[in-house]
Amino acid sequence: MLGAGGLSIACVVFCVLLQYQGISWLWRLNSRGGPRARARIAVSALYLIGLHLLEVAIFGVGYPIGERLFGIGAIAASRPIGMLDVFYYSAEVFSTLGLGDVYATSDLRMLTSVEALSGMLLLSWSASFLVLAVQGARGADQNPEL
């Protein structure tokens, strides 16, 4: 259980720091104002999708580490699975979709639970940022001085 907790904390800390840095950069990019605000919002949305895929990959790497290095469980399915299936499982958990065709066993389930909570928080953080960016762009478009 201790290994699962440590692995979960490491994945969360790495993803939160990554998200913080990404949002900080996007905030500076979008605070410029001007005529290309909509293009910057589109770039921001694409950037955030890529950032979340990277965060999914971070948790996705955590599963084989937990399985092979710490021996705290496995990722199981009704058929043999590979790394792409582990990435799929991680994306499924991160987005809280939870289809159930692939699942974690034993203490590795803790990483699954923590990933679902983290994914919900990180996706909400991104959505909040995009709402603020769009509101800022709308205000800039309506300001005749810009």
C-alpha positions as CSV (number, residue, x, y, z in Angstrom):
1,M,0.0,0.0,0.0
2,L,2.9,2.3,0.7
3,G,4.3,1.9,-2.8
4,A,0.9,2.6,-4.3
5,G,0.6,5.8,-2.3
6,G,4.1,7.0,-3.2
7,L,3.6,6.3,-6.8
8,S,0.2,8.1,-6.8
9,I,1.7,11.1,-5.1
10,A,4.6,11.2,-7.5
11,C,2.3,11.1,-10.5
12,V,0.0,13.8,-9.1
13,V,2.8,16.2,-8.1
14,F,4.4,15.9,-11.6
15,C,1.1,16.4,-13.4
16,V,0.1,19.4,-11.2
17,L,3.5,21.1,-11.7
18,L,3.2,20.4,-15.5
19,Q,-0.3,21.8,-15.5
20,Y,0.7,24.9,-13.5
21,Q,3.5,25.7,-15.9
22,G,1.4,25.2,-18.9
23,I,-1.5,27.4,-17.6
24,S,1.0,30.1,-16.6
25,W,2.5,30.1,-20.1
26,L,-1.0,30.2,-21.7
27,W,-2.0,33.0,-19.3
28,R,0.9,35.2,-20.5
29,L,0.1,34.3,-24.1
30,N,-3.6,35.2,-23.8
31,S,-3.1,38.4,-21.7
32,R,-1.7,40.3,-24.7
33,G,-5.1,41.2,-26.1
34,G,-5.3,42.5,-29.6
35,P,-6.7,41.2,-32.8
36,R,-5.5,37.7,-32.6
37,A,-7.2,36.8,-29.4
38,R,-9.4,34.1,-31.0
39,A,-6.4,32.4,-32.6
40,R,-4.6,32.4,-29.3
41,I,-7.6,30.8,-27.6
42,A,-7.7,28.1,-30.3
43,V,-3.9,27.5,-29.8
44,S,-4.6,27.3,-26.1
45,A,-7.3,24.7,-26.5
46,L,-5.0,22.5,-28.7
47,Y,-2.1,23.0,-26.2
48,L,-4.3,21.9,-23.3
49,I,-5.4,18.8,-25.2
50,G,-1.7,17.9,-25.7
51,L,-0.9,18.7,-22.1
52,H,-3.7,16.4,-20.9
53,L,-2.4,13.6,-23.2
54,L,1.0,14.1,-21.6
55,E,-0.5,13.9,-18.2
56,V,-2.4,10.7,-19.2
57,A,1.0,9.3,-20.4
58,I,2.6,10.1,-17.0
59,F,-0.1,8.1,-15.2
60,G,0.1,5.5,-17.9
61,V,3.8,5.0,-17.2
62,G,2.9,4.7,-13.5
63,Y,1.0,1.5,-14.1
64,P,3.9,-0.6,-15.5
65,I,6.2,0.9,-12.8
66,G,3.8,-0.2,-10.1
67,E,3.3,-3.6,-11.7
68,R,6.9,-4.4,-12.6
69,L,9.1,-2.4,-10.1
70,F,6.9,-2.4,-7.0
71,G,4.8,-5.5,-7.7
72,I,1.7,-3.9,-6.3
73,G,-0.8,-5.1,-8.8
74,A,-1.5,-5.4,-12.6
75,I,-3.5,-4.0,-15.4
76,A,-5.8,-6.8,-16.5
77,A,-8.2,-7.5,-19.4
78,S,-9.9,-10.3,-21.0
79,R,-7.1,-10.5,-23.6
80,P,-3.4,-9.8,-23.6
81,I,-2.6,-6.1,-23.5
82,G,0.3,-3.9,-24.5
83,M,1.4,-0.3,-23.7
84,L,-1.2,1.2,-26.0
85,D,-3.9,-0.5,-24.0
86,V,-2.3,0.8,-20.8
87,F,-2.4,4.4,-22.3
88,Y,-6.1,3.7,-23.3
89,Y,-6.8,2.6,-19.7
90,S,-5.1,5.7,-18.3
91,A,-7.1,8.0,-20.6
92,E,-10.3,6.2,-19.7
93,V,-9.5,6.8,-16.0
94,F,-8.2,10.3,-16.3
95,S,-11.4,11.4,-18.1
96,T,-13.5,9.4,-15.6
97,L,-15.1,7.6,-18.5
98,G,-14.5,4.2,-16.8
99,L,-15.7,1.7,-19.4
100,G,-14.3,-1.3,-17.4
101,D,-12.9,-3.5,-20.2
102,V,-9.4,-3.0,-18.8
103,Y,-8.9,-2.7,-15.0
104,A,-6.3,-2.5,-12.2
105,T,-5.9,-5.2,-9.6
106,S,-4.7,-5.2,-6.0
107,D,-3.0,-2.0,-4.6
108,L,-2.6,-0.6,-8.1
109,R,-6.3,0.4,-7.9
110,M,-5.1,3.2,-5.6
111,L,-3.3,4.8,-8.6
112,T,-6.5,4.4,-10.6
113,S,-8.6,6.3,-8.0
114,V,-6.0,9.0,-7.6
115,E,-5.8,9.4,-11.3
116,A,-9.6,9.8,-11.7
117,L,-9.6,12.5,-9.0
118,S,-6.6,14.3,-10.5
119,G,-8.0,14.1,-14.0
120,M,-11.2,15.7,-12.9
121,L,-9.4,18.5,-11.2
122,L,-6.9,19.1,-14.0
123,L,-9.6,19.0,-16.7
124,S,-11.7,21.5,-14.6
125,W,-8.7,23.8,-14.2
126,S,-8.2,23.8,-18.0
127,A,-11.9,24.5,-18.6
128,S,-11.8,27.4,-16.1
129,F,-8.8,28.8,-17.9
130,L,-10.5,28.6,-21.3
131,V,-13.6,30.3,-19.9
132,L,-11.5,33.2,-18.5
133,A,-9.6,33.5,-21.8
134,V,-12.8,33.6,-23.9
135,Q,-14.3,36.2,-21.5
136,G,-11.1,38.3,-21.8
137,A,-11.1,38.0,-25.6
138,R,-14.8,39.1,-25.7
139,G,-14.0,42.1,-23.6
140,A,-11.1,43.0,-25.8
141,D,-13.2,42.6,-29.0
142,Q,-15.8,45.0,-27.5
143,N,-13.3,47.6,-26.4
144,P,-12.8,50.1,-29.3
145,E,-9.4,51.2,-28.0
146,L,-7.8,47.8,-28.8
